[in-house]
Amino acid sequence: MKMINVTKSSMPSYEEYCAEIKSIWDTVHLTNMGPIHNTLKDRVREYLGVQNIELFVNGHLALYCAIKALGLTGEIITTPFTFASTTNAIVQAGCTPVYCDVKEDYTIDENKIESLITDKTTAILGVHVYGNICNVEAIQKIADKHNLKVIYDAAHAFGVEYQGRGIGAYGDVSMFSFHATKVFHTIEGGCLTFKDGTLVQKIALERNFGVNGESLDCFGTNAKMNEFQAAMGICNLRHIDEELAKRKAVFERYTKHLQGVNGLKLLPKQDIKQNYAYYPVLVDEKAFGINRDGLCEKLKEKGVFARKYFYPLVSGNKAFGTDLTKATPKAKYYSENVVCLPLYANLDLADVDMICEIIKG
Ligand SMILES: *Cc1c(COP(=O)(O)O)cnc(C)c1O
């Protein structure tokens, strides 16, 4: 039986990657902001259409460094409908996550943020879920009114544009993940894009042990991207437009088959330049006949591995000691009923047809 995974990393040819890493044997510059790192940084900055950018060893540490570099303390209003990383970064940076429910497009509900603000709130941390974006204008208004910082976990949103601007240009800081499973990858990797150019020194300190020449300026971590990662990024960025076009074809094939199917709700469409990162389907058991878990089982029997994503909610982390998931009923419902179907650039359209036959059968 043919196995189809929910995702499959895009790879450059072996020769293309080797050509890119060849110079490392001459420079013997393996890490610590080397020449390949610097080239990738310039290219990603241009691609994302942002002013300021710094690269990281992974997206999670980038997000952690963003919270530290902004000097945030106290409470951060965030979403429970995300990957573990978002909450973990907040807690690891010494702050407390305060969970706000989400809306139909799976992003934080801007109408519920203000009632959660206390005298301890210092920031709003939204997540652009499945490549769908938060209401960046409404969130900025709230932040300005209450003097809060705005951070976006844009791990899913590489290449997304809103009103002609790269999504990384909104808010104070955005984090993009370049993990192997993401639309663009550097094996592991990530970046921060940020509005205030003077933040660069603080971000660099957090990324490199707090070392500033011969002085130690803070208790920083180690989150530098190495040259081998950067070389993979240079190769993958070269092919990003073809990759996105192939993803688009897969995405649209799913939609052709699945729109109008009773009991399935597809990803709400926004007025953005999409990146076709994920294909989530919300299953309404009553109308569809079986529930999300049942659908996953049915697909698995045929060798198709869909992913319950995001499940469980990050607010259900046992380390909290209490179950915080009840406070956000919509996020809880989505988490228990949504499934992401296989989606990657080289997924055959015939396989998409087959997957949709299983779903509809
Ligand atoms: C992938 C992901 C991260 C973490 O990124 P890494 O590069 O794997 O550390 C954070 N948030 C979300 C929403 C993600 O999907």
The ligand as an ORCA input file, in Angstrom:
! r2SCAN-3c Opt
* xyz 0 1
  C       6.604     25.139     13.514
  C       5.975     26.078     14.489
  C       6.716     26.723     15.504
  C       8.123     26.362     15.857
  O       9.023     26.476     14.864
  P      10.378     25.619     14.863
  O      11.141     26.223     13.740
  O      10.006     24.189     14.625
  O      11.051     25.801     16.179
  C       6.075     27.681     16.277
  N       4.784     27.981     16.103
  C       4.029     27.376     15.175
  C       2.603     27.778     15.024
  C       4.592     26.393     14.361
  O       3.822     25.753     13.460
*
